[in-house]
């Protein structure tokens, strides 16, 4: 009401004031223009927060005959308007399941992986190509249009490599995977991914590795959304490293090292032109840095919260864990996704002043939510959890699918293989 009244007063001054004072009113409006812009931005953010809090279940996938934890989710980009989109899910039973994006109808499954999967990623330039990384030391490329249980391309690592994280550059030119620590070695392994859309079955050897910037398991890798030469990696050593892979060697490539003071569980890019980096830790901490301040005297840390569970009031539901981050481009706002062991999903707003709860999505999952994927196209949210459910949430929608079972929580052989480091670690660069 205050904002509306202020804008109405300005309208009266400019439009209905006598013409003789029009210049003075214009100067007044010009003087307060920055304030007006800020208020419009605040209104836009409030609207987005209302939409997120108003997400409702639109679809629910049919439960699989072999229930499994849904560990990671990614969606394809439609090749052309009106064309089908796909959802790929990596599961704790070492399989990849593919669904229709709009209906959540099951399409096919790729099983028989010899090791634990560490994620799925669709190619950015081809909507039918999806990548998966496996602990047995390979990154595989699948054509989801085909039910053939054979990858169209395999990126092989070195014999000792155990991959636990990976990502694909926004140009689809480079694939990068991170390894567990074996003896004293930890690697970021890179491959040339050109030619994946040809779907010619080949095995690719690595282009090279980075081996000096982390000293423990590399738990997360994320390429920049619009700059294919930038990639950020996080590790159980507590460090978050930003690299420019166009440089000739690892030392020159290391743009920045930030210290989260704990084992990194998730990370990503945010802010205008994606110049910010954020991460979450395995003990539910949150760090947020501004890479645009690297060459200035200003501090790069925007926010550091050691335990989000203690700083966010989630009413009576509590906050048990964080899943990841969601940068909303239209609002220019970073949100965190967390939840409870009973399946409630908390949406948390981030600002340099701190964290605040936006809303809670209830009535969907019955166990811990392990993965999500945000779609800016229709502003919908896909979530997957330990109850083996894949849900599609849309603003103000009404579920037109199955009735939720009382509890679908299942057992899984997947163990949490992380070591939390509480000791402070030195940053090698600003």
N, C-alpha and C positions, 0 to 999 in steps of 0.2 A: 504493500500500500504506500509506503514511503517513497519507493522508487517511482511508482506510477504517478504519485502526486507531484514529484519533482519534475518529471517529464511533461506533465500536463501544464505546470506553471511556465515552463520554457515555451511550450506551444502557444500559450496565451500571450506571452510577452512578444513573441516574434510575429504572430499572425494578426492578433487583434489590437495591438497597441497602435496609437496614432502614427501615421506615416512619418511625421516629423522626428520621431524618436527611433525610427527603424535602424539607423546606423548604430546608435548606442546599443540597441538590443542585439544587433549582429555581433558587436564587439563582446557583449556579455556572453552570448552563445559560444563565440569562438574561445573566450577565456575558459569556459567550463566544458569545452569539447572533450578533453581527455577524461574528465569525470564521467561524462555521458557515455563514452566508449567503454570505460571500465564497468559501468552499470549494465550496459547491454551484454558485455561479456559475462558478467555475473549471472544475468538472467538466462543466458544460453547454457551455462554450466548447471544452474539449478534445474533447467528443463531436462538436461541429459541425466542428471542424478535421479530425477523423478521417473524417467523412462527405465533406467536400470533397476530402480526399486520396484517398478511395475512389471518386471518380466514375469511371465507366466508360462507354464508348460504347454507347448503346442504339439509336440510329438514325443513318443516314447518307443524305443526299438523293441522288437519282439525278443524276449530273453533267449539266449543261446542254449543249445542242448548241453554244452559244456561251459558252465559259467566260469568267468575269470575276471580278475581285476582289469579295469580299463586304464592303462598307465599313461597313454599319450594320445592326443587327437590332433588331426590337421584336416583342413578342407582344401579342395582344389579351387582354382580361379576359373570361372566359366570362360571358355575359349571365345564365345560370342554371346550376345544377349539372347536369353531364352534357352540356351543349351544346358544340358544336365551338369550338375556339380556332384562331386564325390566327397565322402568322408572316409578317412582311413584311421583305424584305431589299433594301437599296439597293445597286446594283452599279456597277462602274466603266464599264460599257457604257451608262450613262445610263438603265437600266431599273429597275423595281421588280418583284420576284418575290414571289409569295404562295404559302405552303405550309400544309398542315394541320399544326397544332402537334404532335400526337401521333405521326403516321406519317411526317411530313416529305414526304408526297406533294405534288408540284408541282400547283398549282391554276390559276394564270394569271400573266400578265406584262403590265405596263404600260410600254410603250417610247415612243420618239420624243421624249424630253425634249430641248429645245434646248440645255441647259447641264448642267453637272456637278451631281449630286445631293449634298446635304449632310445626309442623314439621313432616317429614317422614324420616325413616332410614331403609335401607335393612340390614338384617343379613349378616355377613361377611362369614359365612360358609354354608349358604343355600340360593341360588339365588331366591327362590320363597317366602321367608318370609320377610315381611315388617312391621315395627312398626310405630305407630302414637300416639301422646300424645294429650290429650284433656283437655280443661279448666274445665270440669266437674269432674276431679279427677281420671282419668284412663289413662293407657298406654295400647293400644290394639295391638295385633299381628294378621296379616292377611296372608292368603295363596293366592297369586295372581294368582295361577292356578285355583282357584275356584271362581265362580260368586256368591256363597252363601253370603248373606249380614250379616254374623255372624262371629265375630273374632274367631280364633282358640285358643286364649289365652288372658286373661285380667289381667293386673296388677293394682290392686286397691290401691288407697292411703287412707289417713285418711279423715274423713268427711269434714274437713275445707279446704282440699287441692284444690288449683286452679293451675293446671300445665300450665306453659307458656314456658317451655324449657325441652329438654331431649336429651339423647344420649345412645348408646349401646356400650359396650366395644368391642375391636377388637377381643376378644375371644368369644364373644356372651354369656359370663357367667353372666354379670351384666348389668342391666338397671338402669339408674339414671334419675330422673326428678326434675326440680326446680319449686318452687311455687311462687305465688304472696304473698306479705306480707298481712297477716290477723291479725288485731290488732297489736301485737308485734312479731308475729311469721313468720319466713321465713325458709323453709325446703329444703334440698336436700334429696330426698327419694330414697332408693335403694331396688332392688329386685333381687332375684336369677332367672336368665333366662335360666338355663339349662333345656333341654327337649323341647325347642321350635320347633326343627325340627321334633318332633314326631307328631305335629299338633293334639294333644289331647286337646279338649276343657276344659280348667281349669281356675280358678281364683286364682291368687297368691297374698298373703299378703306381705307387705314390710319386708325386712330383718332388716331395721333400718333407722335412719335419722341422718343428720348433721344439727344442728339448731343454732350454735353460731358464725359461721364465716361470715355470711352476715346479714345485718340489713334492707334490702329492697328487692324488687322483684328480683329474680334470672332469668335474661333474656337469659342466654346462658350457655350451658354445652357442653364440648367436651372431649371425652376420647383420650388418647394418641394413635397414629396410630399403634404402635408396642409393647407398654407396657400396658397390660390390667389393671394394678394396679394404673395407674396414670390418673387423671381427672382434668380438669381445669374448673372453673365456673366464670361467670361474672355477675354483678348485677347493678341495678340503684344506689347503694350506691357508685359506682366508683371503687370497689375493684375487683381484679382478683386473685382468690385463686387456688393454685395447691395443690392437695391432693394425698397422697399415701394410698389407701383404704385397703391395707394389714395390716395397723396398727390397734391396738386394740380400739382406741378411737379417737374422732375428734381432740383433741388437738395435739396428736402425729401424726395424719394423715396430718395435715396442714404443707406442705413443705415450702410454700412461700406465702406471700401476697404482691401483687403489686398494686399500686394506679394509676388509669387512670385519676383521677380528674374529671370524668364525668360519665354519665350513659352509661354502656356497651351495645352495640348493636350486636356485633359479635366478635368471637375470634377463635383461632386455634393454631396449632403447626407448627413449621418450623425448618429449619436448619439441619445440619448433625445429624443423629440419633434422629431428632426431639427434640433437647434440648432447643429450643427457643419457646417462647409464644408471640403471638401478639393479639391485640384487636383493634376494632373500636368503636367509641362512637356515641351516638345519635345526637351529635352536630358536627359530621364529623371529630372528632379527631382520631389520630392513635398513638398507643404505641407498643413498641417492646422490649422484654426483653430476656436475655440469662440466662437460669437456670443453665448452666454449671459453672457460676461464683458465685453461691451461697456460696460456701465454700472457696472463695478466697477474696482478698482485692480489686479486680477489680469491677467497677460498673456493675450492671446487665442491666442497661438501654442502649439499642442499639440506639434507636431513639424515640423521643416524639414530635409529630406534633399536635399542638392544633387545627388547622383547615386546613385540607388537601386542601380545596377549594381555600385557599389563597396561598398555596405553590406549587401547580401543575398548570402549564400553559397548558390548554386544548384548545389552539388556540381560534377559534371563537365560539366553541361549549360550552365552560364553563364546570364546574364540579359542579353538584348540590348535589350529595350524594355519599356515599360509600355503597356497597352491602356486600362485604366480602373479604377474602383473598384466594390466590391460591399459594400453594407451589409446584414449579416445581422441582421434584426430580432429573431429569437428569441434569438440569442446576444448581441445588443447589441454587435456586433463589426464593425469595418471591415476588409475585405480588399482587396488590390490584385491585379489580374490582369496578368501580364506573360508574356514568352515568349522564344523563340529563333527565329532565321531558318529553322531546320529544322522548326518546327512544334510543339515542346514548349511546354506551357502551365504557367507557374509561378503558384501561389496563395500570396500573401504576407499574413501577419497584421500588423496595425498596432496599436501601443500607444504611449503617451507615452514609453516607454523605447526605442523603436526599431522596426525591421521585422525579421521573421523568416520564413523559408520554411516553409510548411505542407506542401506537396506539389507534385509535378509530374505533369501528365497527359501521357502519352506514347502514341505509336502511332496518333494521330488525324490531325493535319494534317502536311503535308509541306513547308509554307512558312509564312511569317509570318502570324500570326493578327491580323486587323484589327478584329474586332468580337466582342461577346458579349452575352448577355442572360440574367440570372438570374431563375428563377421560384421565389418563396418557397412557392408552393402545393405543389409536389411536390419542391422542393429540387433542381431540375435546372438544367443549364447548356447554353445554345445557343452555339455558336462558329462563326465564319466567317472565311475567310482568303484569302490570295493564291493558294491552290491550288484555288480555286473550290468548296471543300467546305463544306457546312453540316452540322454534327454536333450531336447531342443527347446529352448526358452525364447519367447518373443514378447514384445511389449503388449500387455493387456490381452494376451491370447487366451483361448480356452482349449484345454486338451481334447483332442479328437482321436484318442488312441486307447491303449490298454489301461485298465485300472491297476494302480500300483499295488503290488503285494505288500503284506504287512512287513516282511523283512526278507531281503534277498542277500544278506551279508553272507559271504562265502569264505572258505579257508583258501590260503594260497601258499605256495612254496617260496614266493619271493621274499627275501629278507632284506632289511634295510642295511646296506653295506657302506655306512659312512662313519667317519670319526670326527667328532666335533672338536675343534681347536679353540681353546679359550685364551691362549697366550697371545699377546700383542706381537704382530709381525711388522718388520720394517718395510716401508715402501721404498722402492729403488728410484722411482721418479715421482714427480709431483702428482 
